[in-house]
Amino acid sequence: MAERTGPVQAQHRADEAAVQTAYTAFIQHTQKCTPCRTDGADCGTASALRQTWRDARTAVAV
């Protein structure tokens, strides 16, 4: 497979950054959110953040 360069590499990096940003937001929320930590289930905000992360991963995979 050819190595990604130029605009293609820049887009790949931007996509990967979006995935990492979404994942970081989800993890940071669940670490600070008492219901997420004590109930063992995602609160509404965590569910939305998890879905954003999944959507970002799916966009990169396509």
N, C-alpha and C positions, 0 to 999 in steps of 0.2 A: 504494500500500500504506500502511496506517495505521502511524503511528509507535508503537513499543512503549513502553508506560509501565507504571508500578506493578509489580505482581508479575511480569508477563511480562518486563519489562526486567530485573528482578533475576535471574530465571531465566536469561535470555540471557547476562547478565554472568557468572553462576556457571558456565554451560556453557563459555563462552569462556575463563574462567580455568582451568578443568580442562584444556582443550586446551593452553593455554600452559604450564601446569605440567608436563604430560606431555612436551611437546616439549622444554622446558628440561632436564628430567631426562635424556632421551635424548641430547641434544646434549652436555651436560656429561659424561655417562658416556663417550661416544665420544671426547671430547677428552682424557680422562684415562686411558683404558684402552689399554694398550700393544698387546694383540692386535687391538683394533679399528683402531688407527692403522696398525700395521705389516702385518697380514694382509690388510687391505682388505675384511674381512667382519665382520659383527656377531658378537660373542661371545654366549653364552647370555643374559647379563644385558641386553645391548643389544637382542637380539631381543625379549625380554619387554617392555622399555621402549618399543620401536618399536610393538609390538602394542597396548600400553596407549594410546599416542598415537593410533593408528589407530582404536581403539575409541571414544576420546573424540571424535574428529572425526566419526565415524559417528553417534554419539549426538546431536551438535549438528545434523547435516544432516537428521535425521529429523524 
